[in-house]
Amino acid sequence: MSVAQAKRFTLDEYHRLGELGFFHEDDHIELIDGEIIEMASKGKAHETCLRNLLRELPKLVGDRATLQSQAPIALPPNSEPEPDFAILQNRDDNYLSGHPQAAEVLLVIEVSDSSLAYDQDVKIPLYAQAGITDYWIFNLFDNYLEAYSEPYQDNQGRYGYSNKRIVLSTQVINFPCFPDLSLDLARVFPPKLNF
């Protein structure tokens, strides 16, 4: 007896679908472990946090690294997430020749309201398995930053981060990739609202 199984896509197949016009320009999708995932729409608090980060991050990072927002990171063989922000190593071609790879990622940042469980349960193992050393979640439900570091693999083959640090929305955090730079979270988190 045969069992139906969902088709999983490779990065090459996913890119080919895009070239063929399979996706609409306004689709917010990601390839995660071979599955094409449609991302949830963003709430007002999420958009406000994104705008605040868009104002603060370029001032802090400057020319020391490349900052990208909602753009792909290639994680072969079959994932291409588009995190809210990523701080990348500078590259001479500014990534024209290809999407950033995990080794070029200094920090991944997600802003989470309705996507919190997904960003914790799916993205943590994905980024940890790829060897991305630092991952931040702006948790809008609990109004604090979750700063993850030190990726590991356990005895059952699961991936995660051995270090999780909670930083309150009124505190300041230093960037792991640039310890001399700090971000005042009060300038990023929107006022606490009921969701």
Secondary structure, DSSP 8 states (H G I E B T S, - for coil): ----------HHHHHHHHHTT-S-TT--EEEETTEEEE-----HHHHHHHHHHHHHHHHHHTTSSEEEES---BBTTTBB---SEEEE---TTTTSSS--BGGGEEEEEEEESTTHHHIIIIIHHHHHHHT--EEEEEETTTTEEEEEEEEEE-TTS-EEEEEEEEEETTSEEE-SS-TT-EEEGGGTS------
